[in-house]
């Protein structure tokens, strides 16, 4: 019998995934947790074949949840699913050790493919993320487990000022540099973080401990 844990705080979403899973497997025990704290309690009591994990769960701490799960069950198979942008979050969670990343906006067939792949000791990423990885290779981009480590000291200074809502002209005044120089740093930061604007940059920063590399 398969034993699967759904970690998701929205009841209607848990019910939908539960229904999908029971339709996929003849013998399956599906348990649910509306918070990460409850999930850890269930993990201490039962061994699961698959954990379907929402990244924005009460009590959770982003990718650090994966290490917390593996501290209890070191061979746990984890399928992260999220409503957040795959382009920003997927590679980060795969680097952190997840077995797969699935967008909540995926089709029913994609859900089934992802669940089957991960529960059978495989990996799952969408075609969109596969294309992103291939493009990074073609562009000779190194996808660091923490891209913030690739930023220079000056780039970090500019990035932190951008996060504070400063404009290019303001940053130039603060750092006593030309506006064109700040624009160049900004372009480099976006390229290294693989983002296209400040909002995406801010979302990506939420995933990493920027204070560790200051």
Rosetta constraint file for C-alpha pairs under 8 A:
AtomPair CA 1 CA 27 HARMONIC 5.09 0.50
AtomPair CA 1 CA 28 HARMONIC 5.34 0.50
AtomPair CA 1 CA 29 HARMONIC 7.13 0.50
AtomPair CA 2 CA 25 HARMONIC 7.89 0.50
AtomPair CA 2 CA 27 HARMONIC 6.44 0.50
AtomPair CA 2 CA 28 HARMONIC 4.59 0.50
AtomPair CA 2 CA 29 HARMONIC 6.15 0.50
AtomPair CA 2 CA 48 HARMONIC 7.70 0.50
AtomPair CA 2 CA 49 HARMONIC 6.17 0.50
AtomPair CA 3 CA 28 HARMONIC 5.73 0.50
AtomPair CA 3 CA 29 HARMONIC 4.70 0.50
AtomPair CA 3 CA 30 HARMONIC 5.95 0.50
AtomPair CA 3 CA 31 HARMONIC 7.77 0.50
AtomPair CA 3 CA 47 HARMONIC 7.50 0.50
AtomPair CA 3 CA 48 HARMONIC 4.99 0.50
AtomPair CA 3 CA 49 HARMONIC 5.36 0.50
AtomPair CA 3 CA 50 HARMONIC 6.88 0.50
AtomPair CA 4 CA 28 HARMONIC 7.41 0.50
AtomPair CA 4 CA 29 HARMONIC 6.25 0.50
AtomPair CA 4 CA 30 HARMONIC 4.91 0.50
AtomPair CA 4 CA 31 HARMONIC 6.29 0.50
AtomPair CA 4 CA 48 HARMONIC 5.50 0.50
AtomPair CA 4 CA 49 HARMONIC 5.81 0.50
AtomPair CA 4 CA 50 HARMONIC 4.90 0.50
AtomPair CA 4 CA 51 HARMONIC 5.90 0.50
AtomPair CA 4 CA 52 HARMONIC 7.65 0.50
AtomPair CA 5 CA 30 HARMONIC 5.91 0.50
AtomPair CA 5 CA 31 HARMONIC 4.88 0.50
AtomPair CA 5 CA 32 HARMONIC 5.67 0.50
AtomPair CA 5 CA 33 HARMONIC 7.42 0.50
AtomPair CA 5 CA 39 HARMONIC 7.91 0.50
AtomPair CA 5 CA 48 HARMONIC 6.63 0.50
AtomPair CA 5 CA 50 HARMONIC 6.39 0.50
AtomPair CA 5 CA 51 HARMONIC 4.82 0.50
AtomPair CA 5 CA 52 HARMONIC 6.21 0.50
AtomPair CA 6 CA 14 HARMONIC 6.64 0.50
AtomPair CA 6 CA 17 HARMONIC 7.86 0.50
AtomPair CA 6 CA 18 HARMONIC 7.84 0.50
AtomPair CA 6 CA 30 HARMONIC 7.39 0.50
AtomPair CA 6 CA 31 HARMONIC 6.28 0.50
AtomPair CA 6 CA 32 HARMONIC 4.79 0.50
AtomPair CA 6 CA 33 HARMONIC 6.19 0.50
AtomPair CA 6 CA 51 HARMONIC 6.08 0.50
AtomPair CA 6 CA 52 HARMONIC 4.91 0.50
AtomPair CA 6 CA 53 HARMONIC 6.40 0.50
AtomPair CA 7 CA 14 HARMONIC 7.87 0.50
AtomPair CA 7 CA 32 HARMONIC 6.05 0.50
AtomPair CA 7 CA 33 HARMONIC 4.82 0.50
AtomPair CA 7 CA 34 HARMONIC 6.04 0.50
AtomPair CA 7 CA 35 HARMONIC 6.78 0.50
AtomPair CA 7 CA 36 HARMONIC 6.93 0.50
AtomPair CA 7 CA 39 HARMONIC 6.47 0.50
AtomPair CA 7 CA 51 HARMONIC 7.31 0.50
AtomPair CA 7 CA 52 HARMONIC 6.00 0.50
AtomPair CA 7 CA 53 HARMONIC 4.91 0.50
AtomPair CA 7 CA 54 HARMONIC 6.00 0.50
AtomPair CA 7 CA 57 HARMONIC 7.56 0.50
AtomPair CA 8 CA 13 HARMONIC 7.31 0.50
AtomPair CA 8 CA 14 HARMONIC 6.21 0.50
AtomPair CA 8 CA 32 HARMONIC 7.59 0.50
AtomPair CA 8 CA 33 HARMONIC 6.31 0.50
AtomPair CA 8 CA 34 HARMONIC 5.19 0.50
AtomPair CA 8 CA 35 HARMONIC 6.89 0.50
AtomPair CA 8 CA 53 HARMONIC 6.68 0.50
AtomPair CA 8 CA 54 HARMONIC 5.40 0.50
AtomPair CA 8 CA 57 HARMONIC 6.28 0.50
AtomPair CA 9 CA 14 HARMONIC 7.75 0.50
AtomPair CA 9 CA 33 HARMONIC 7.29 0.50
AtomPair CA 9 CA 34 HARMONIC 4.14 0.50
AtomPair CA 9 CA 35 HARMONIC 6.12 0.50
AtomPair CA 9 CA 57 HARMONIC 6.06 0.50
AtomPair CA 9 CA 58 HARMONIC 7.16 0.50
AtomPair CA 10 CA 14 HARMONIC 6.41 0.50
AtomPair CA 10 CA 34 HARMONIC 7.13 0.50
AtomPair CA 11 CA 15 HARMONIC 6.14 0.50
AtomPair CA 11 CA 34 HARMONIC 7.69 0.50
AtomPair CA 12 CA 16 HARMONIC 6.22 0.50
AtomPair CA 13 CA 17 HARMONIC 6.29 0.50
AtomPair CA 14 CA 18 HARMONIC 5.98 0.50
AtomPair CA 14 CA 32 HARMONIC 7.08 0.50
AtomPair CA 15 CA 19 HARMONIC 6.10 0.50
AtomPair CA 16 CA 20 HARMONIC 6.27 0.50
AtomPair CA 17 CA 21 HARMONIC 6.11 0.50
AtomPair CA 18 CA 22 HARMONIC 6.20 0.50
AtomPair CA 18 CA 30 HARMONIC 6.64 0.50
AtomPair CA 19 CA 23 HARMONIC 6.23 0.50
AtomPair CA 20 CA 24 HARMONIC 6.35 0.50
AtomPair CA 20 CA 112 HARMONIC 7.94 0.50
AtomPair CA 21 CA 25 HARMONIC 6.34 0.50
AtomPair CA 21 CA 28 HARMONIC 7.89 0.50
AtomPair CA 21 CA 30 HARMONIC 7.89 0.50
AtomPair CA 22 CA 26 HARMONIC 6.94 0.50
AtomPair CA 22 CA 27 HARMONIC 7.86 0.50
AtomPair CA 22 CA 28 HARMONIC 6.56 0.50
AtomPair CA 22 CA 30 HARMONIC 7.89 0.50
AtomPair CA 24 CA 112 HARMONIC 7.60 0.50
AtomPair CA 32 CA 39 HARMONIC 7.82 0.50
AtomPair CA 33 CA 38 HARMONIC 5.69 0.50
AtomPair CA 33 CA 39 HARMONIC 5.28 0.50
AtomPair CA 34 CA 38 HARMONIC 7.03 0.50
AtomPair CA 34 CA 39 HARMONIC 7.72 0.50
AtomPair CA 34 CA 57 HARMONIC 7.54 0.50
AtomPair CA 34 CA 58 HARMONIC 7.62 0.50
AtomPair CA 35 CA 39 HARMONIC 6.34 0.50
AtomPair CA 35 CA 57 HARMONIC 5.86 0.50
AtomPair CA 35 CA 58 HARMONIC 5.00 0.50
AtomPair CA 35 CA 59 HARMONIC 6.02 0.50
AtomPair CA 35 CA 60 HARMONIC 7.53 0.50
AtomPair CA 36 CA 40 HARMONIC 6.25 0.50
AtomPair CA 36 CA 57 HARMONIC 6.28 0.50
AtomPair CA 36 CA 58 HARMONIC 6.15 0.50
AtomPair CA 36 CA 59 HARMONIC 5.10 0.50
AtomPair CA 36 CA 60 HARMONIC 5.34 0.50
AtomPair CA 37 CA 41 HARMONIC 6.50 0.50
AtomPair CA 37 CA 59 HARMONIC 5.93 0.50
AtomPair CA 37 CA 60 HARMONIC 7.70 0.50
AtomPair CA 38 CA 42 HARMONIC 6.30 0.50
AtomPair CA 39 CA 43 HARMONIC 6.15 0.50
AtomPair CA 40 CA 44 HARMONIC 6.30 0.50
AtomPair CA 40 CA 69 HARMONIC 6.96 0.50
AtomPair CA 41 CA 45 HARMONIC 6.67 0.50
AtomPair CA 42 CA 46 HARMONIC 6.05 0.50
AtomPair CA 43 CA 47 HARMONIC 6.38 0.50
AtomPair CA 43 CA 48 HARMONIC 7.39 0.50
AtomPair CA 43 CA 69 HARMONIC 7.63 0.50
AtomPair CA 43 CA 72 HARMONIC 6.90 0.50
AtomPair CA 43 CA 73 HARMONIC 7.44 0.50
AtomPair CA 44 CA 72 HARMONIC 6.57 0.50
AtomPair CA 47 CA 73 HARMONIC 7.39 0.50
AtomPair CA 48 CA 76 HARMONIC 7.16 0.50
AtomPair CA 49 CA 76 HARMONIC 6.98 0.50
AtomPair CA 49 CA 77 HARMONIC 6.58 0.50
AtomPair CA 49 CA 119 HARMONIC 6.30 0.50
AtomPair CA 50 CA 76 HARMONIC 6.80 0.50
AtomPair CA 50 CA 77 HARMONIC 5.07 0.50
AtomPair CA 50 CA 78 HARMONIC 6.04 0.50
AtomPair CA 50 CA 79 HARMONIC 7.38 0.50
AtomPair CA 50 CA 118 HARMONIC 7.41 0.50
AtomPair CA 50 CA 119 HARMONIC 5.67 0.50
AtomPair CA 51 CA 76 HARMONIC 7.33 0.50
AtomPair CA 51 CA 77 HARMONIC 6.18 0.50
AtomPair CA 51 CA 78 HARMONIC 4.88 0.50
AtomPair CA 51 CA 79 HARMONIC 6.15 0.50
AtomPair CA 52 CA 78 HARMONIC 6.06 0.50
AtomPair CA 52 CA 79 HARMONIC 4.85 0.50
AtomPair CA 52 CA 80 HARMONIC 5.89 0.50
AtomPair CA 52 CA 81 HARMONIC 6.89 0.50
AtomPair CA 53 CA 78 HARMONIC 6.88 0.50
AtomPair CA 53 CA 79 HARMONIC 6.09 0.50
AtomPair CA 53 CA 80 HARMONIC 4.74 0.50
AtomPair CA 53 CA 81 HARMONIC 5.99 0.50
AtomPair CA 54 CA 80 HARMONIC 5.95 0.50
AtomPair CA 54 CA 81 HARMONIC 5.22 0.50
AtomPair CA 54 CA 82 HARMONIC 5.66 0.50
AtomPair CA 55 CA 60 HARMONIC 7.31 0.50
AtomPair CA 55 CA 62 HARMONIC 5.71 0.50
AtomPair CA 55 CA 63 HARMONIC 7.52 0.50
AtomPair CA 55 CA 80 HARMONIC 6.78 0.50
AtomPair CA 55 CA 81 HARMONIC 6.92 0.50
AtomPair CA 55 CA 82 HARMONIC 6.18 0.50
AtomPair CA 56 CA 60 HARMONIC 6.96 0.50
AtomPair CA 56 CA 62 HARMONIC 7.09 0.50
AtomPair CA 56 CA 82 HARMONIC 7.59 0.50
AtomPair CA 60 CA 65 HARMONIC 6.17 0.50
AtomPair CA 61 CA 65 HARMONIC 5.77 0.50
AtomPair CA 62 CA 207 HARMONIC 6.74 0.50
AtomPair CA 63 CA 67 HARMONIC 7.70 0.50
AtomPair CA 63 CA 92 HARMONIC 7.95 0.50
AtomPair CA 63 CA 93 HARMONIC 6.06 0.50
AtomPair CA 63 CA 96 HARMONIC 6.24 0.50
AtomPair CA 63 CA 207 HARMONIC 7.37 0.50
AtomPair CA 64 CA 68 HARMONIC 6.49 0.50
AtomPair CA 64 CA 96 HARMONIC 7.91 0.50
AtomPair CA 65 CA 69 HARMONIC 6.15 0.50
AtomPair CA 66 CA 70 HARMONIC 6.22 0.50
AtomPair CA 66 CA 78 HARMONIC 7.78 0.50
AtomPair CA 66 CA 96 HARMONIC 7.16 0.50
AtomPair CA 66 CA 97 HARMONIC 6.83 0.50
AtomPair CA 66 CA 98 HARMONIC 6.88 0.50
AtomPair CA 67 CA 71 HARMONIC 6.02 0.50
AtomPair CA 68 CA 72 HARMONIC 6.94 0.50
AtomPair CA 69 CA 73 HARMONIC 6.12 0.50
AtomPair CA 69 CA 74 HARMONIC 7.45 0.50
AtomPair CA 69 CA 76 HARMONIC 7.35 0.50
AtomPair CA 70 CA 74 HARMONIC 4.09 0.50
AtomPair CA 70 CA 75 HARMONIC 6.68 0.50
AtomPair CA 70 CA 76 HARMONIC 6.22 0.50
AtomPair CA 77 CA 98 HARMONIC 7.47 0.50
AtomPair CA 77 CA 99 HARMONIC 6.09 0.50
AtomPair CA 77 CA 118 HARMONIC 6.49 0.50
AtomPair CA 77 CA 119 HARMONIC 6.67 0.50
AtomPair CA 77 CA 121 HARMONIC 7.32 0.50
AtomPair CA 78 CA 98 HARMONIC 5.36 0.50
AtomPair CA 78 CA 99 HARMONIC 5.30 0.50
AtomPair CA 78 CA 100 HARMONIC 6.74 0.50
AtomPair CA 78 CA 118 HARMONIC 7.35 0.50
AtomPair CA 79 CA 98 HARMONIC 6.35 0.50
AtomPair CA 79 CA 99 HARMONIC 5.74 0.50
AtomPair CA 79 CA 100 HARMONIC 4.72 0.50
AtomPair CA 79 CA 101 HARMONIC 5.81 0.50
AtomPair CA 79 CA 102 HARMONIC 7.16 0.50
AtomPair CA 79 CA 114 HARMONIC 7.80 0.50
AtomPair CA 79 CA 115 HARMONIC 7.44 0.50
AtomPair CA 79 CA 118 HARMONIC 6.75 0.50
AtomPair CA 80 CA 93 HARMONIC 7.67 0.50
AtomPair CA 80 CA 98 HARMONIC 6.68 0.50
AtomPair CA 80 CA 99 HARMONIC 7.83 0.50
AtomPair CA 80 CA 100 HARMONIC 6.04 0.50
AtomPair CA 80 CA 101 HARMONIC 4.76 0.50
AtomPair CA 80 CA 102 HARMONIC 6.16 0.50
AtomPair CA 81 CA 101 HARMONIC 5.64 0.50
AtomPair CA 81 CA 102 HARMONIC 4.52 0.50
AtomPair CA 81 CA 103 HARMONIC 5.47 0.50
AtomPair CA 81 CA 104 HARMONIC 6.01 0.50
AtomPair CA 82 CA 101 HARMONIC 7.90 0.50
AtomPair CA 82 CA 102 HARMONIC 6.60 0.50
AtomPair CA 82 CA 103 HARMONIC 5.19 0.50
AtomPair CA 82 CA 104 HARMONIC 5.27 0.50
AtomPair CA 83 CA 103 HARMONIC 5.81 0.50
AtomPair CA 83 CA 104 HARMONIC 5.01 0.50
AtomPair CA 83 CA 105 HARMONIC 6.71 0.50
AtomPair CA 84 CA 88 HARMONIC 7.96 0.50
AtomPair CA 84 CA 89 HARMONIC 7.09 0.50
AtomPair CA 84 CA 103 HARMONIC 7.35 0.50
AtomPair CA 85 CA 89 HARMONIC 6.26 0.50
AtomPair CA 85 CA 90 HARMONIC 7.89 0.50
AtomPair CA 85 CA 103 HARMONIC 7.76 0.50
AtomPair CA 86 CA 90 HARMONIC 4.93 0.50
AtomPair CA 86 CA 91 HARMONIC 7.98 0.50
AtomPair CA 86 CA 101 HARMONIC 7.97 0.50
AtomPair CA 86 CA 102 HARMONIC 7.98 0.50
AtomPair CA 86 CA 103 HARMONIC 6.69 0.50
AtomPair CA 86 CA 128 HARMONIC 7.99 0.50
AtomPair CA 86 CA 129 HARMONIC 6.86 0.50
AtomPair CA 87 CA 91 HARMONIC 7.60 0.50
AtomPair CA 87 CA 128 HARMONIC 7.97 0.50
AtomPair CA 87 CA 129 HARMONIC 6.58 0.50
AtomPair CA 87 CA 132 HARMONIC 7.44 0.50
AtomPair CA 88 CA 92 HARMONIC 7.63 0.50
AtomPair CA 88 CA 194 HARMONIC 7.94 0.50
AtomPair CA 88 CA 195 HARMONIC 7.61 0.50
AtomPair CA 88 CA 200 HARMONIC 7.46 0.50
AtomPair CA 88 CA 203 HARMONIC 7.75 0.50
AtomPair CA 88 CA 204 HARMONIC 6.36 0.50
AtomPair CA 89 CA 93 HARMONIC 6.44 0.50
AtomPair CA 89 CA 204 HARMONIC 7.42 0.50
AtomPair CA 90 CA 94 HARMONIC 6.26 0.50
AtomPair CA 90 CA 101 HARMONIC 5.80 0.50
AtomPair CA 90 CA 125 HARMONIC 7.95 0.50
AtomPair CA 90 CA 129 HARMONIC 7.22 0.50
AtomPair CA 91 CA 95 HARMONIC 6.05 0.50
AtomPair CA 91 CA 129 HARMONIC 7.81 0.50
AtomPair CA 92 CA 96 HARMONIC 6.22 0.50
AtomPair CA 92 CA 145 HARMONIC 6.74 0.50
AtomPair CA 92 CA 146 HARMONIC 7.93 0.50
AtomPair CA 92 CA 207 HARMONIC 7.80 0.50
AtomPair CA 93 CA 97 HARMONIC 6.44 0.50
AtomPair CA 93 CA 98 HARMONIC 5.73 0.50
AtomPair CA 93 CA 101 HARMONIC 7.39 0.50
AtomPair CA 94 CA 98 HARMONIC 4.86 0.50
AtomPair CA 94 CA 99 HARMONIC 6.64 0.50
AtomPair CA 94 CA 100 HARMONIC 6.65 0.50
AtomPair CA 94 CA 101 HARMONIC 7.22 0.50
AtomPair CA 95 CA 145 HARMONIC 5.74 0.50
AtomPair CA 96 CA 145 HARMONIC 7.67 0.50
AtomPair CA 99 CA 118 HARMONIC 6.23 0.50
AtomPair CA 99 CA 122 HARMONIC 7.12 0.50
AtomPair CA 99 CA 123 HARMONIC 5.07 0.50
AtomPair CA 99 CA 124 HARMONIC 6.63 0.50
AtomPair CA 100 CA 114 HARMONIC 7.31 0.50
AtomPair CA 100 CA 118 HARMONIC 6.68 0.50
AtomPair CA 100 CA 123 HARMONIC 5.34 0.50
AtomPair CA 100 CA 124 HARMONIC 4.34 0.50
AtomPair CA 100 CA 125 HARMONIC 5.74 0.50
AtomPair CA 101 CA 124 HARMONIC 6.36 0.50
AtomPair CA 101 CA 125 HARMONIC 5.58 0.50
AtomPair CA 101 CA 126 HARMONIC 7.63 0.50
AtomPair CA 102 CA 106 HARMONIC 7.15 0.50
AtomPair CA 102 CA 111 HARMONIC 7.45 0.50
AtomPair CA 102 CA 114 HARMONIC 7.12 0.50
AtomPair CA 102 CA 124 HARMONIC 7.69 0.50
AtomPair CA 102 CA 125 HARMONIC 6.77 0.50
AtomPair CA 102 CA 126 HARMONIC 6.99 0.50
AtomPair CA 106 CA 110 HARMONIC 5.91 0.50
AtomPair CA 106 CA 111 HARMONIC 6.65 0.50
AtomPair CA 107 CA 111 HARMONIC 6.40 0.50
AtomPair CA 108 CA 112 HARMONIC 6.38 0.50
AtomPair CA 109 CA 113 HARMONIC 6.21 0.50
AtomPair CA 110 CA 114 HARMONIC 6.05 0.50
AtomPair CA 111 CA 115 HARMONIC 6.10 0.50
AtomPair CA 112 CA 116 HARMONIC 6.03 0.50
AtomPair CA 113 CA 117 HARMONIC 6.01 0.50
AtomPair CA 114 CA 118 HARMONIC 6.21 0.50
AtomPair CA 114 CA 123 HARMONIC 7.94 0.50
AtomPair CA 114 CA 124 HARMONIC 5.55 0.50
AtomPair CA 114 CA 125 HARMONIC 7.75 0.50
AtomPair CA 115 CA 119 HARMONIC 5.97 0.50
AtomPair CA 116 CA 120 HARMONIC 6.12 0.50
AtomPair CA 117 CA 121 HARMONIC 6.81 0.50
AtomPair CA 117 CA 122 HARMONIC 4.91 0.50
AtomPair CA 117 CA 123 HARMONIC 5.98 0.50
AtomPair CA 117 CA 124 HARMONIC 6.24 0.50
AtomPair CA 118 CA 122 HARMONIC 4.66 0.50
AtomPair CA 118 CA 123 HARMONIC 5.38 0.50
AtomPair CA 118 CA 124 HARMONIC 6.49 0.50
AtomPair CA 125 CA 129 HARMONIC 6.15 0.50
AtomPair CA 125 CA 130 HARMONIC 6.62 0.50
AtomPair CA 126 CA 130 HARMONIC 6.27 0.50
AtomPair CA 127 CA 131 HARMONIC 6.12 0.50
AtomPair CA 128 CA 132 HARMONIC 6.39 0.50
AtomPair CA 129 CA 133 HARMONIC 6.24 0.50
AtomPair CA 130 CA 134 HARMONIC 6.20 0.50
AtomPair CA 131 CA 135 HARMONIC 6.00 0.50
AtomPair CA 132 CA 136 HARMONIC 6.19 0.50
AtomPair CA 133 CA 137 HARMONIC 6.40 0.50
AtomPair CA 134 CA 138 HARMONIC 6.19 0.50
AtomPair CA 135 CA 139 HARMONIC 5.96 0.50
AtomPair CA 136 CA 140 HARMONIC 6.00 0.50
AtomPair CA 136 CA 141 HARMONIC 4.86 0.50
AtomPair CA 136 CA 142 HARMONIC 7.12 0.50
AtomPair CA 136 CA 143 HARMONIC 7.40 0.50
AtomPair CA 137 CA 141 HARMONIC 5.86 0.50
AtomPair CA 137 CA 142 HARMONIC 7.51 0.50
AtomPair CA 143 CA 147 HARMONIC 7.05 0.50
AtomPair CA 144 CA 149 HARMONIC 7.98 0.50
AtomPair CA 144 CA 150 HARMONIC 7.75 0.50
AtomPair CA 146 CA 150 HARMONIC 7.85 0.50
AtomPair CA 146 CA 208 HARMONIC 7.01 0.50
AtomPair CA 147 CA 151 HARMONIC 7.31 0.50
AtomPair CA 147 CA 192 HARMONIC 6.60 0.50
AtomPair CA 147 CA 193 HARMONIC 5.88 0.50
AtomPair CA 148 CA 193 HARMONIC 7.25 0.50
AtomPair CA 148 CA 208 HARMONIC 7.85 0.50
AtomPair CA 148 CA 210 HARMONIC 7.07 0.50
AtomPair CA 148 CA 213 HARMONIC 7.75 0.50
AtomPair CA 149 CA 213 HARMONIC 6.79 0.50
AtomPair CA 150 CA 192 HARMONIC 7.13 0.50
AtomPair CA 151 CA 155 HARMONIC 5.67 0.50
AtomPair CA 151 CA 156 HARMONIC 6.11 0.50
AtomPair CA 151 CA 189 HARMONIC 7.05 0.50
AtomPair CA 151 CA 192 HARMONIC 7.39 0.50
AtomPair CA 152 CA 156 HARMONIC 6.20 0.50
AtomPair CA 153 CA 157 HARMONIC 6.38 0.50
AtomPair CA 153 CA 214 HARMONIC 8.00 0.50
AtomPair CA 154 CA 158 HARMONIC 6.33 0.50
AtomPair CA 155 CA 159 HARMONIC 6.02 0.50
AtomPair CA 155 CA 185 HARMONIC 5.93 0.50
AtomPair CA 155 CA 186 HARMONIC 7.56 0.50
AtomPair CA 155 CA 188 HARMONIC 7.87 0.50
AtomPair CA 155 CA 189 HARMONIC 6.50 0.50
AtomPair CA 156 CA 160 HARMONIC 6.15 0.50
AtomPair CA 156 CA 214 HARMONIC 7.76 0.50
AtomPair CA 157 CA 161 HARMONIC 6.41 0.50
AtomPair CA 158 CA 162 HARMONIC 6.18 0.50
AtomPair CA 158 CA 171 HARMONIC 7.05 0.50
AtomPair CA 158 CA 182 HARMONIC 7.38 0.50
AtomPair CA 158 CA 185 HARMONIC 7.17 0.50
AtomPair CA 158 CA 186 HARMONIC 7.16 0.50
AtomPair CA 159 CA 163 HARMONIC 6.25 0.50
AtomPair CA 159 CA 186 HARMONIC 7.40 0.50
AtomPair CA 159 CA 189 HARMONIC 7.18 0.50
AtomPair CA 160 CA 164 HARMONIC 6.39 0.50
AtomPair CA 161 CA 165 HARMONIC 6.68 0.50
AtomPair CA 161 CA 166 HARMONIC 5.64 0.50
AtomPair CA 161 CA 171 HARMONIC 6.71 0.50
AtomPair CA 162 CA 166 HARMONIC 5.17 0.50
AtomPair CA 162 CA 167 HARMONIC 6.95 0.50
AtomPair CA 162 CA 171 HARMONIC 7.95 0.50
AtomPair CA 162 CA 198 HARMONIC 7.18 0.50
AtomPair CA 163 CA 198 HARMONIC 7.36 0.50
AtomPair CA 163 CA 202 HARMONIC 6.55 0.50
AtomPair CA 166 CA 170 HARMONIC 5.96 0.50
AtomPair CA 166 CA 171 HARMONIC 6.27 0.50
AtomPair CA 167 CA 171 HARMONIC 6.22 0.50
AtomPair CA 168 CA 172 HARMONIC 6.14 0.50
AtomPair CA 168 CA 179 HARMONIC 6.21 0.50
AtomPair CA 168 CA 182 HARMONIC 6.32 0.50
AtomPair CA 168 CA 183 HARMONIC 6.81 0.50
AtomPair CA 169 CA 173 HARMONIC 6.39 0.50
AtomPair CA 169 CA 179 HARMONIC 5.78 0.50
AtomPair CA 170 CA 174 HARMONIC 6.21 0.50
AtomPair CA 171 CA 175 HARMONIC 6.03 0.50
AtomPair CA 171 CA 179 HARMONIC 7.98 0.50
AtomPair CA 171 CA 182 HARMONIC 7.19 0.50
AtomPair CA 172 CA 176 HARMONIC 5.54 0.50
AtomPair CA 172 CA 177 HARMONIC 4.77 0.50
AtomPair CA 172 CA 178 HARMONIC 5.61 0.50
AtomPair CA 172 CA 179 HARMONIC 5.35 0.50
AtomPair CA 172 CA 181 HARMONIC 7.95 0.50
AtomPair CA 172 CA 182 HARMONIC 6.19 0.50
AtomPair CA 173 CA 177 HARMONIC 6.56 0.50
AtomPair CA 173 CA 178 HARMONIC 7.99 0.50
AtomPair CA 177 CA 181 HARMONIC 6.55 0.50
AtomPair CA 177 CA 182 HARMONIC 7.07 0.50
AtomPair CA 178 CA 182 HARMONIC 6.54 0.50
AtomPair CA 179 CA 183 HARMONIC 6.19 0.50
AtomPair CA 180 CA 184 HARMONIC 6.24 0.50
AtomPair CA 181 CA 185 HARMONIC 6.35 0.50
AtomPair CA 182 CA 186 HARMONIC 6.06 0.50
AtomPair CA 183 CA 187 HARMONIC 6.22 0.50
AtomPair CA 184 CA 188 HARMONIC 6.31 0.50
AtomPair CA 185 CA 189 HARMONIC 6.16 0.50
AtomPair CA 186 CA 190 HARMONIC 6.26 0.50
AtomPair CA 187 CA 191 HARMONIC 6.17 0.50
AtomPair CA 188 CA 192 HARMONIC 6.10 0.50
AtomPair CA 189 CA 193 HARMONIC 6.08 0.50
AtomPair CA 190 CA 194 HARMONIC 5.70 0.50
AtomPair CA 190 CA 195 HARMONIC 5.02 0.50
AtomPair CA 190 CA 196 HARMONIC 5.94 0.50
AtomPair CA 190 CA 197 HARMONIC 7.08 0.50
AtomPair CA 190 CA 201 HARMONIC 7.20 0.50
AtomPair CA 191 CA 195 HARMONIC 6.50 0.50
AtomPair CA 191 CA 196 HARMONIC 7.81 0.50
AtomPair CA 193 CA 201 HARMONIC 7.13 0.50
AtomPair CA 193 CA 204 HARMONIC 7.72 0.50
AtomPair CA 195 CA 200 HARMONIC 5.75 0.50
AtomPair CA 195 CA 201 HARMONIC 5.96 0.50
AtomPair CA 196 CA 200 HARMONIC 6.71 0.50
AtomPair CA 196 CA 201 HARMONIC 7.69 0.50
AtomPair CA 197 CA 201 HARMONIC 6.30 0.50
AtomPair CA 198 CA 202 HARMONIC 6.08 0.50
AtomPair CA 199 CA 203 HARMONIC 6.37 0.50
AtomPair CA 200 CA 204 HARMONIC 6.25 0.50
AtomPair CA 201 CA 205 HARMONIC 6.22 0.50
AtomPair CA 202 CA 206 HARMONIC 6.54 0.50
AtomPair CA 203 CA 207 HARMONIC 7.30 0.50
AtomPair CA 204 CA 208 HARMONIC 7.33 0.50
AtomPair CA 205 CA 209 HARMONIC 7.70 0.50
AtomPair CA 205 CA 210 HARMONIC 7.10 0.50
AtomPair CA 209 CA 213 HARMONIC 7.77 0.50
AtomPair CA 210 CA 214 HARMONIC 6.71 0.50
